[in-house]
Amino acid sequence: MTFEKYQTYSDYEKQRSKWATPEELKADATTSLKKLLPTFDEKWIDSTEEQSDDEKGIKFEFKVGKDLIHMFKVDRWRGQWEYYLNKKKSDEYKIQKHFDETLLSPLETFLKYATGYDFYAAYIDNGRQYQNAVARNQRIEDRFNKLSGSDQKKAIKDLYKKFNKEDVDRVFK
């Protein structure tokens, strides 16, 4: 049980806020959740239920596949929510990683992140940017190496559509 102060509708009335109707807060919660889903699409969300009251605060429950996401409004600005994944407090990164692992196949996960591959990372002058690009490239290559042989062939075909064939052949063998 957490003892944090969550926002209530009466808090918005006291602040004379020009937004924060139940519909606007539901839209804000939905948009915040969609950012964590594999694609920014409502097709992943099975159901939405508002569970707000003046004692506990503004709360929404979303069902995504087999998972329940509870979101509590923690501040008056848009997009400021506290997340609970299956009744355990969680942060946005962990929820996004969980959805990538449970809702997508390994091939779909690879293709999602493969577009971020930097074929020209060796030419980056800034040390920190170079290190970040090399680390990101390594994570993408590791995902590729974990794919089955048939999935690797499908991935390469898809990469040919997005990148230069010579670059793809040089990295993904």
Backbone as ProteinMPNN parsed JSONL, in Angstrom:
{"seq_chain_A": "MTFEKYQTYSDYEKQRSKWATPEELKADATTSLKKLLPTFDEKWIDSTEEQSDDEKGIKFEFKVGKDLIHMFKVDRWRGQWEYYLNKKKSDEYKIQKHFDETLLSPLETFLKYATGYDFYAAYIDNGRQYQNAVARNQRIEDRFNKLSGSDQKKAIKDLYKKFNKEDVDRVFK", "coords_chain_A": {"N_chain_A": [[0.854, -1.193, 0.0], [0.657, 2.105, -0.932], [1.277, 5.425, 0.233], [0.987, 7.79, -1.098], [0.162, 11.034, -2.337], [-2.394, 11.428, -4.48], [-3.763, 13.073, -7.354], [-6.991, 14.564, -7.373], [-10.302, 15.096, -8.699], [-11.382, 17.273, -7.414], [-9.109, 18.687, -6.713], [-8.38, 19.851, -9.114], [-10.499, 21.55, -9.491], [-10.066, 23.365, -7.424], [-7.729, 24.528, -8.304], [-8.603, 25.853, -10.436], [-8.374, 24.891, -12.979], [-8.198, 24.737, -16.525], [-8.517, 22.463, -17.872], [-8.983, 18.936, -17.487], [-11.326, 17.469, -17.321], [-13.265, 14.489, -16.838], [-13.257, 13.086, -19.292], [-11.101, 14.247, -20.668], [-8.967, 13.57, -18.995], [-9.072, 10.811, -19.174], [-8.407, 10.524, -21.869], [-5.804, 11.55, -21.759], [-4.566, 9.655, -20.084], [-4.849, 7.379, -21.688], [-3.307, 8.117, -23.935], [-0.791, 8.353, -22.71], [-0.369, 5.696, -21.971], [-0.383, 4.457, -24.483], [2.058, 5.238, -25.498], [3.767, 3.44, -24.353], [3.205, 1.019, -25.434], [3.804, -1.585, -27.919], [3.311, -0.545, -30.517], [2.118, 2.696, -31.307], [-0.832, 2.523, -30.797], [-4.277, 1.893, -30.313], [-5.17, -0.671, -30.557], [-4.067, -2.589, -28.952], [-5.141, -2.253, -26.455], [-7.519, -3.696, -24.494], [-9.636, -3.118, -22.71], [-10.968, -0.314, -20.863], [-11.317, 1.318, -17.798], [-12.635, 3.652, -15.594], [-11.726, 4.326, -12.283], [-11.936, 6.222, -10.305], [-12.056, 8.114, -7.237], [-12.85, 10.531, -4.664], [-11.263, 10.179, -2.405], [-9.107, 8.378, -2.9], [-8.114, 9.283, -5.301], [-7.531, 10.134, -8.812], [-7.935, 7.517, -10.997], [-7.241, 5.046, -13.408], [-7.99, 1.965, -15.015], [-6.525, -0.287, -17.185], [-6.826, -2.93, -19.463], [-4.598, -4.948, -21.012], [-4.027, -7.379, -23.11], [-3.187, -10.11, -21.174], [-2.536, -8.617, -19.032], [-2.917, -6.177, -16.403], [-3.078, -2.725, -16.137], [-2.753, -0.184, -13.89], [-3.309, 3.208, -13.463], [-2.438, 6.108, -11.784], [-3.116, 9.494, -11.231], [-0.601, 11.771, -10.667], [0.307, 14.384, -10.69], [-0.53, 17.762, -11.707], [0.01, 18.25, -14.374], [-0.171, 17.236, -17.815], [0.319, 13.828, -18.739], [1.598, 12.913, -16.461], [1.757, 10.303, -14.615], [1.385, 7.575, -12.347], [2.384, 4.254, -12.522], [1.095, 0.944, -12.329], [1.798, -2.318, -12.861], [0.113, -5.188, -13.189], [-0.656, -4.967, -10.486], [1.704, -4.251, -9.228], [3.952, -1.715, -8.439], [5.494, 0.083, -11.015], [7.89, 1.285, -13.438], [7.965, 3.315, -16.442], [9.802, 2.337, -18.345], [10.175, -0.396, -17.652], [7.599, -1.381, -18.05], [7.239, -0.934, -20.783], [9.26, -2.615, -21.804], [8.29, -5.07, -20.873], [5.891, -5.299, -22.359], [6.96, -5.418, -24.959], [8.213, -7.896, -24.827], [6.097, -9.658, -24.275], [3.948, -9.161, -26.048], [4.93, -9.07, -28.621], [6.536, -10.997, -31.191], [9.868, -12.446, -31.325], [10.965, -11.751, -33.842], [9.335, -9.567, -34.642], [9.99, -7.78, -32.598], [12.734, -7.396, -33.103], [12.575, -6.161, -35.665], [11.251, -3.846, -34.974], [13.17, -2.394, -33.541], [15.323, -2.404, -35.271], [15.328, -0.404, -37.173], [16.617, 1.659, -35.998], [19.292, 1.216, -36.282], [22.627, 2.256, -36.73], [24.503, 2.517, -39.373], [26.728, 3.955, -39.867], [28.156, 4.543, -37.579], [30.838, 4.468, -36.903], [31.921, 6.785, -37.843], [31.291, 8.86, -36.17], [32.106, 11.732, -34.367], [31.833, 12.729, -31.751], [32.455, 11.507, -28.565], [30.637, 10.412, -26.598], [28.242, 10.153, -28.071], [29.155, 8.38, -29.978], [29.732, 6.095, -28.402], [27.15, 5.51, -27.439], [25.807, 4.953, -29.856], [27.239, 2.72, -30.774], [26.713, 0.908, -28.704], [23.899, 0.685, -28.921], [23.735, -0.385, -31.515], [24.987, -2.836, -31.023], [23.138, -4.09, -29.3], [21.023, -4.403, -31.077], [22.191, -6.108, -32.986], [22.605, -8.329, -31.343], [19.949, -9.08, -30.833], [19.262, -9.848, -33.424], [20.977, -12.059, -33.789], [19.844, -13.866, -32.026], [17.576, -14.69, -33.276], [15.754, -17.234, -35.077], [16.884, -19.226, -37.905], [15.123, -19.037, -40.137], [13.651, -16.776, -39.393], [15.695, -14.899, -39.402], [16.245, -14.72, -42.138], [13.805, -13.611, -43.028], [13.932, -11.198, -41.682], [16.172, -9.99, -42.857], [15.223, -9.664, -45.493], [13.23, -7.77, -45.004], [14.813, -5.687, -44.044], [16.245, -5.01, -46.329], [14.382, -3.531, -47.712], [14.391, -1.17, -46.348], [16.966, -0.232, -45.982], [20.253, 0.295, -47.446], [21.364, -2.323, -49.479], [24.028, -3.308, -49.466], [25.015, -2.343, -47.021], [23.371, -3.713, -45.207], [24.059, -6.381, -45.777], [26.701, -6.334, -44.983], [26.596, -6.153, -42.192], [24.499, -7.796, -41.1], [24.563, -11.05, -41.277]], "CA_chain_A": [[0.0, 0.0, 0.0], [1.413, 3.346, -0.963], [0.605, 6.524, 0.911], [1.282, 8.982, -1.855], [-0.986, 11.893, -2.605], [-2.781, 11.444, -5.876], [-4.644, 14.159, -7.745], [-8.423, 14.28, -7.437], [-11.015, 16.081, -9.505], [-11.564, 18.497, -6.612], [-7.849, 19.447, -6.797], [-8.421, 20.642, -10.341], [-11.472, 22.621, -9.287], [-9.407, 24.365, -6.569], [-6.701, 25.197, -9.108], [-9.315, 26.492, -11.543], [-7.735, 24.385, -14.194], [-9.059, 24.815, -17.7], [-8.689, 21.134, -18.424], [-9.138, 17.913, -16.455], [-12.616, 16.807, -17.247], [-13.027, 13.041, -16.87], [-12.941, 12.648, -20.661], [-9.742, 14.695, -20.996], [-8.014, 12.767, -18.221], [-9.065, 9.472, -19.774], [-7.629, 10.648, -23.107], [-4.403, 11.717, -21.364], [-4.098, 8.354, -19.599], [-4.754, 6.494, -22.85], [-2.15, 8.538, -24.722], [0.411, 7.997, -21.958], [-0.199, 4.249, -22.068], [-0.068, 4.092, -25.872], [3.496, 5.46, -25.696], [4.481, 2.284, -23.816], [2.818, -0.172, -26.187], [4.711, -1.859, -29.047], [3.045, 0.481, -31.523], [1.251, 3.732, -30.753], [-2.106, 2.124, -31.356], [-5.216, 1.425, -29.294], [-5.561, -2.059, -30.798], [-3.529, -3.42, -27.872], [-5.922, -2.022, -25.239], [-8.763, -4.457, -24.545], [-10.701, -2.414, -21.998], [-10.598, 0.835, -20.04], [-12.313, 1.575, -16.76], [-12.267, 4.686, -14.628], [-11.969, 3.885, -10.914], [-11.591, 7.384, -9.485], [-12.898, 8.612, -6.157], [-12.224, 11.709, -4.065], [-10.315, 9.818, -1.355], [-7.912, 7.731, -3.448], [-7.609, 10.064, -6.41], [-7.909, 9.79, -10.176], [-7.347, 6.217, -11.314], [-7.776, 4.32, -14.555], [-7.524, 0.585, -15.168], [-6.483, -0.73, -18.578], [-6.508, -4.34, -19.675], [-3.796, -5.135, -22.224], [-3.755, -8.818, -23.129], [-3.428, -10.716, -19.86], [-2.007, -7.707, -18.021], [-3.693, -5.042, -15.918], [-2.304, -1.518, -15.859], [-3.465, 0.827, -13.119], [-2.634, 4.488, -13.584], [-2.885, 7.121, -10.847], [-2.673, 10.841, -11.59], [0.271, 12.218, -9.585], [0.543, 15.828, -10.728], [-1.557, 18.411, -12.519], [0.401, 18.34, -15.776], [-0.51, 16.085, -18.654], [1.334, 12.786, -18.871], [2.242, 12.574, -15.196], [1.004, 9.193, -14.052], [2.109, 6.509, -11.664], [1.948, 3.023, -13.173], [1.128, -0.345, -11.641], [1.655, -3.429, -13.791], [-0.381, -6.347, -12.442], [-0.723, -4.558, -9.077], [3.032, -3.938, -8.699], [4.401, -0.421, -8.923], [6.484, -0.105, -12.057], [8.185, 2.499, -14.189], [7.593, 3.243, -17.848], [10.75, 1.49, -19.084], [9.886, -1.807, -17.369], [6.325, -1.731, -18.684], [7.49, -1.001, -22.225], [10.038, -3.836, -22.042], [7.37, -6.189, -20.648], [4.991, -5.401, -23.512], [7.74, -5.888, -26.108], [8.486, -9.325, -24.651], [4.897, -10.488, -24.223], [3.007, -8.923, -27.14], [5.593, -9.194, -29.918], [7.438, -12.129, -31.417], [11.258, -11.969, -31.421], [11.168, -11.101, -35.139], [8.697, -8.254, -34.605], [10.788, -6.94, -31.71], [13.94, -7.023, -33.836], [12.228, -5.211, -36.726], [10.881, -2.585, -34.332], [14.374, -1.655, -33.144], [16.343, -2.434, -36.324], [15.363, 0.863, -37.919], [17.519, 2.56, -35.284], [20.684, 0.811, -36.478], [23.455, 3.293, -37.343], [25.536, 1.858, -40.165], [27.885, 4.848, -39.979], [28.544, 4.928, -36.22], [32.297, 4.598, -36.836], [32.309, 8.13, -38.267], [30.81, 9.85, -35.208], [33.231, 12.387, -33.693], [31.547, 12.918, -30.337], [32.705, 10.255, -27.85], [29.441, 9.864, -25.961], [27.336, 9.735, -29.132], [29.754, 7.182, -30.577], [29.52, 4.975, -27.48], [25.716, 5.183, -27.436], [25.457, 4.34, -31.141], [27.839, 1.388, -30.814], [25.967, 0.068, -27.763], [22.585, 0.42, -29.526], [23.971, -1.311, -32.619], [25.296, -4.155, -30.467], [21.877, -4.669, -28.819], [20.252, -4.805, -32.263], [22.859, -7.288, -33.539], [22.318, -9.443, -30.435], [18.569, -9.506, -31.121], [19.295, -10.549, -34.71], [21.642, -13.354, -33.604], [18.959, -14.751, -31.265], [16.481, -15.13, -34.14], [15.93, -18.505, -35.785], [17.383, -19.05, -39.266], [14.059, -18.551, -41.037], [13.338, -15.403, -39.003], [16.798, -14.051, -39.863], [16.032, -14.481, -43.569], [12.695, -12.674, -43.149], [14.406, -9.905, -41.198], [17.06, -9.42, -43.878], [14.369, -9.207, -46.588], [12.587, -6.537, -44.58], [15.839, -4.643, -43.949], [16.575, -4.595, -47.698], [13.405, -2.529, -48.121], [14.588, 0.068, -45.598], [18.359, 0.201, -45.992], [21.114, -0.083, -48.556], [21.617, -3.769, -49.46], [25.439, -3.568, -49.097], [25.135, -2.102, -45.585], [22.701, -4.807, -44.512], [24.876, -7.595, -45.96], [27.956, -6.175, -44.221], [26.363, -6.3, -40.754], [23.61, -8.903, -40.766], [24.935, -12.186, -42.128]], "C_chain_A": [[0.884, 1.234, 0.0], [0.599, 4.446, -0.312], [0.919, 7.845, 0.219], [0.008, 9.769, -2.112], [-1.23, 11.91, -4.097], [-3.717, 12.613, -6.127], [-6.094, 13.677, -7.755], [-9.081, 15.342, -8.318], [-11.211, 17.379, -8.728], [-10.277, 19.329, -6.583], [-7.846, 20.346, -8.026], [-9.43, 21.782, -10.231], [-10.866, 23.73, -8.441], [-8.398, 25.179, -7.375], [-7.311, 25.981, -10.262], [-8.661, 26.141, -12.878], [-8.715, 24.42, -15.351], [-9.205, 23.458, -18.38], [-8.914, 20.179, -17.265], [-10.573, 17.475, -16.262], [-12.336, 15.308, -17.264], [-12.655, 12.532, -18.264], [-11.52, 13.033, -21.048], [-8.692, 13.886, -20.238], [-7.946, 11.332, -18.745], [-8.244, 9.488, -21.06], [-6.143, 10.791, -22.797], [-3.817, 10.391, -20.882], [-3.913, 7.383, -20.761], [-3.537, 6.839, -23.698], [-0.847, 8.163, -24.012], [0.681, 6.499, -22.03], [0.197, 3.829, -23.478], [1.418, 4.29, -26.177], [4.316, 4.26, -25.241], [4.206, 1.007, -24.587], [3.756, -0.381, -27.378], [4.539, -0.913, -30.225], [2.059, 1.456, -30.901], [-0.146, 3.541, -31.326], [-2.999, 1.586, -30.245], [-5.63, -0.027, -29.494], [-5.09, -2.983, -29.683], [-4.389, -3.336, -26.614], [-7.274, -2.717, -25.379], [-9.917, -3.744, -23.849], [-10.116, -1.291, -21.147], [-11.713, 1.069, -19.034], [-11.801, 2.666, -15.826], [-12.65, 4.209, -13.238], [-11.651, 5.004, -9.925], [-12.57, 7.568, -8.336], [-12.134, 9.731, -5.454], [-11.241, 11.373, -2.949], [-9.008, 9.275, -1.931], [-7.323, 8.479, -4.631], [-8.092, 9.547, -7.754], [-7.169, 8.528, -10.579], [-8.055, 5.619, -12.523], [-7.179, 2.924, -14.569], [-7.639, 0.208, -16.646], [-6.16, -2.21, -18.602], [-5.829, -4.439, -21.03], [-3.381, -6.599, -22.255], [-4.137, -9.413, -21.791], [-3.042, -9.784, -18.712], [-3.003, -6.611, -17.659], [-2.736, -3.894, -15.627], [-3.216, -0.584, -15.075], [-2.635, 2.103, -13.199], [-3.28, 5.487, -12.626], [-2.31, 8.466, -11.263], [-1.873, 11.41, -10.43], [0.56, 13.714, -9.59], [-0.421, 16.448, -11.728], [-1.225, 18.495, -13.994], [0.017, 17.079, -16.53], [0.651, 15.096, -18.688], [2.026, 12.398, -17.58], [1.379, 11.568, -14.435], [1.944, 8.261, -13.311], [1.517, 5.194, -12.159], [2.072, 1.837, -12.233], [0.864, -1.413, -12.69], [1.296, -4.66, -12.978], [-0.242, -6.138, -10.934], [0.638, -4.346, -8.433], [3.488, -2.622, -9.304], [5.549, -0.625, -9.904], [6.763, 1.226, -12.732], [7.913, 2.255, -15.675], [8.507, 2.307, -18.633], [10.437, 0.009, -18.883], [8.587, -2.258, -18.039], [6.51, -1.863, -20.188], [8.257, -2.273, -22.583], [9.15, -5.077, -21.886], [6.445, -6.393, -21.844], [5.735, -5.876, -24.756], [7.963, -7.396, -26.029], [7.23, -10.179, -24.741], [3.986, -10.336, -25.434], [3.611, -9.127, -28.521], [6.415, -10.469, -30.002], [8.872, -11.584, -31.463], [11.544, -11.254, -32.748], [10.56, -9.702, -35.15], [9.474, -7.29, -33.713], [12.058, -6.48, -32.412], [13.623, -5.955, -34.88], [11.836, -3.849, -36.148], [12.121, -1.746, -34.041], [15.423, -1.569, -34.25], [16.421, -1.131, -37.105], [16.27, 1.887, -37.247], [18.984, 2.21, -35.45], [21.432, 1.917, -37.216], [24.621, 2.625, -38.067], [26.819, 2.691, -40.241], [28.351, 5.34, -38.612], [30.054, 5.143, -36.106], [32.758, 6.009, -37.179], [31.861, 9.229, -37.309], [32.003, 10.403, -34.436], [33.033, 12.504, -32.19], [31.642, 11.574, -29.61], [31.466, 9.618, -27.262], [28.445, 9.376, -27.012], [27.843, 8.466, -29.805], [29.487, 5.968, -29.7], [28.055, 4.544, -27.457], [25.309, 4.472, -28.721], [26.006, 2.92, -31.227], [27.081, 0.435, -29.881], [24.587, -0.294, -28.326], [22.726, -0.576, -30.679], [24.226, -2.721, -32.107], [24.035, -4.848, -29.949], [21.038, -5.16, -29.984], [20.864, -6.055, -32.889], [22.608, -8.509, -32.66], [20.898, -9.974, -30.652], [18.524, -10.31, -32.418], [19.885, -11.943, -34.539], [20.786, -14.346, -32.829], [17.786, -15.266, -32.093], [16.794, -16.495, -34.744], [16.398, -18.208, -37.207], [16.334, -18.505, -40.22], [13.675, -17.112, -40.692], [14.444, -14.443, -39.434], [16.642, -13.728, -41.348], [14.903, -13.476, -43.792], [13.132, -11.269, -42.731], [15.287, -9.225, -42.237], [16.248, -8.906, -45.06], [13.696, -7.882, -46.236], [13.593, -5.386, -44.5], [16.259, -4.144, -45.326], [15.627, -3.497, -48.173], [13.69, -1.162, -47.491], [15.996, 0.638, -45.721], [19.059, -0.234, -47.27], [21.498, -1.556, -48.424], [23.043, -4.084, -49.002], [25.646, -3.374, -47.593], [24.54, -3.254, -44.788], [23.545, -6.068, -44.597], [26.167, -7.523, -45.16], [27.755, -6.495, -42.741], [25.585, -7.564, -40.404], [23.848, -10.047, -41.729], [24.178, -13.422, -41.721]], "O_chain_A": [[1.762, 1.377, 0.851], [-0.631, 4.399, -0.308], [1.093, 8.878, 0.865], [-1.091, 9.214, -2.102], [-0.385, 12.349, -4.878], [-4.387, 13.087, -5.209], [-6.379, 12.53, -8.1], [-8.47, 16.363, -8.635], [-11.207, 18.462, -9.314], [-10.341, 20.551, -6.443], [-7.361, 21.476, -7.974], [-9.236, 22.85, -10.812], [-11.114, 24.908, -8.698], [-8.237, 26.378, -7.149], [-6.606, 26.69, -10.98], [-8.443, 26.983, -13.75], [-9.908, 24.165, -15.183], [-9.94, 23.328, -19.358], [-9.025, 20.636, -16.127], [-10.982, 17.145, -15.149], [-11.249, 14.901, -17.675], [-11.82, 11.636, -18.392], [-10.81, 12.25, -21.68], [-7.643, 13.557, -20.791], [-6.879, 10.718, -18.755], [-7.469, 8.565, -21.312], [-5.309, 10.216, -23.496], [-2.69, 10.045, -21.237], [-2.927, 6.648, -20.807], [-2.812, 5.944, -24.132], [0.097, 7.703, -24.655], [1.833, 6.08, -22.139], [1.029, 2.937, -23.647], [1.976, 3.589, -27.02], [5.446, 4.079, -25.695], [4.909, 0.012, -24.408], [4.433, 0.557, -27.799], [5.519, -0.524, -30.859], [1.252, 1.07, -30.055], [-0.587, 4.278, -32.207], [-2.525, 0.9, -29.339], [-6.374, -0.567, -28.675], [-5.662, -4.055, -29.491], [-4.368, -4.251, -25.791], [-8.07, -2.382, -26.256], [-11.046, -3.762, -24.339], [-8.946, -1.313, -20.767], [-12.896, 1.025, -19.372], [-10.674, 2.603, -15.335], [-13.768, 3.739, -13.028], [-11.15, 4.747, -8.83], [-13.749, 7.228, -8.44], [-10.922, 9.867, -5.623], [-10.442, 12.233, -2.579], [-7.925, 9.669, -1.497], [-6.14, 8.319, -4.93], [-8.938, 8.656, -7.834], [-5.942, 8.466, -10.516], [-9.278, 5.673, -12.649], [-6.025, 2.718, -14.191], [-8.69, 0.36, -17.268], [-5.313, -2.683, -17.843], [-6.397, -4.068, -22.058], [-2.49, -7.013, -21.514], [-5.264, -9.248, -21.324], [-3.208, -10.137, -17.545], [-3.811, -6.178, -18.48], [-1.717, -4.07, -14.959], [-4.307, -0.235, -15.527], [-1.417, 2.079, -13.025], [-4.493, 5.692, -12.644], [-1.132, 8.556, -11.611], [-2.395, 11.527, -9.321], [1.016, 14.254, -8.582], [-1.056, 15.738, -12.507], [-2.109, 18.788, -14.799], [-0.103, 15.999, -15.951], [1.818, 15.488, -18.667], [2.971, 11.611, -17.613], [0.432, 11.917, -13.731], [3.135, 8.174, -13.612], [0.297, 5.036, -12.211], [3.017, 1.734, -11.451], [-0.184, -1.408, -13.335], [2.096, -5.123, -12.164], [0.226, -7.015, -10.208], [0.726, -4.267, -7.207], [3.423, -2.426, -10.517], [6.462, -1.411, -9.652], [5.984, 2.173, -12.618], [7.663, 1.126, -16.097], [8.037, 1.564, -19.495], [10.435, -0.757, -19.846], [8.491, -3.382, -18.532], [5.995, -2.8, -20.799], [7.93, -2.934, -23.568], [9.248, -6.019, -22.673], [6.238, -7.521, -22.291], [5.19, -6.662, -25.531], [7.909, -8.09, -27.044], [7.285, -11.307, -25.231], [3.312, -11.293, -25.813], [2.881, -9.335, -29.491], [6.928, -10.956, -28.994], [9.064, -10.379, -31.624], [12.279, -10.267, -32.775], [11.194, -8.755, -35.615], [9.6, -6.11, -34.04], [12.423, -5.307, -32.328], [14.329, -4.95, -34.969], [12.068, -2.816, -36.777], [12.126, -0.535, -34.266], [16.327, -0.737, -34.171], [17.476, -0.793, -37.642], [16.649, 2.879, -37.869], [19.841, 2.837, -34.827], [20.937, 2.454, -38.207], [25.603, 2.221, -37.444], [27.87, 2.186, -40.634], [28.886, 6.443, -38.503], [30.494, 5.939, -35.276], [33.878, 6.389, -36.837], [32.035, 10.411, -37.606], [32.815, 9.642, -33.912], [33.997, 12.384, -31.434], [30.982, 10.611, -29.999], [31.259, 8.413, -27.406], [27.865, 8.301, -26.861], [27.059, 7.585, -30.158], [29.061, 4.925, -30.196], [27.756, 3.35, -27.456], [24.553, 3.501, -28.684], [25.317, 2.016, -31.7], [26.839, -0.718, -30.238], [24.154, -1.442, -28.221], [21.925, -1.502, -30.803], [23.74, -3.692, -32.687], [23.872, -6.054, -30.134], [20.41, -6.215, -29.896], [20.137, -6.967, -33.283], [22.418, -9.61, -33.176], [20.681, -11.185, -30.654], [17.835, -11.327, -32.503], [19.354, -12.91, -35.086], [20.981, -15.554, -32.961], [17.077, -16.177, -31.664], [17.959, -16.862, -34.902], [16.317, -17.068, -37.662], [16.619, -17.614, -41.02], [13.403, -16.312, -41.588], [14.165, -13.299, -39.792], [16.879, -12.596, -41.769], [15.017, -12.591, -44.64], [12.747, -10.278, -43.352], [15.163, -8.023, -42.47], [16.538, -7.83, -45.584], [13.606, -6.982, -47.071], [13.27, -4.249, -44.843], [16.595, -2.97, -45.476], [16.024, -2.628, -48.95], [13.286, -0.129, -48.023], [16.197, 1.844, -45.582], [18.532, -1.017, -48.06], [21.918, -1.986, -47.35], [23.25, -5.024, -48.234], [26.366, -4.147, -46.96], [25.132, -3.716, -43.813], [23.73, -6.755, -43.592], [26.673, -8.55, -44.707], [28.649, -7.05, -42.104], [25.977, -8.313, -39.509], [23.386, -10.015, -42.869], [24.356, -14.481, -42.321]]}, "name": "protein", "num_of_chains": 1, "seq": "MTFEKYQTYSDYEKQRSKWATPEELKADATTSLKKLLPTFDEKWIDSTEEQSDDEKGIKFEFKVGKDLIHMFKVDRWRGQWEYYLNKKKSDEYKIQKHFDETLLSPLETFLKYATGYDFYAAYIDNGRQYQNAVARNQRIEDRFNKLSGSDQKKAIKDLYKKFNKEDVDRVFK"}
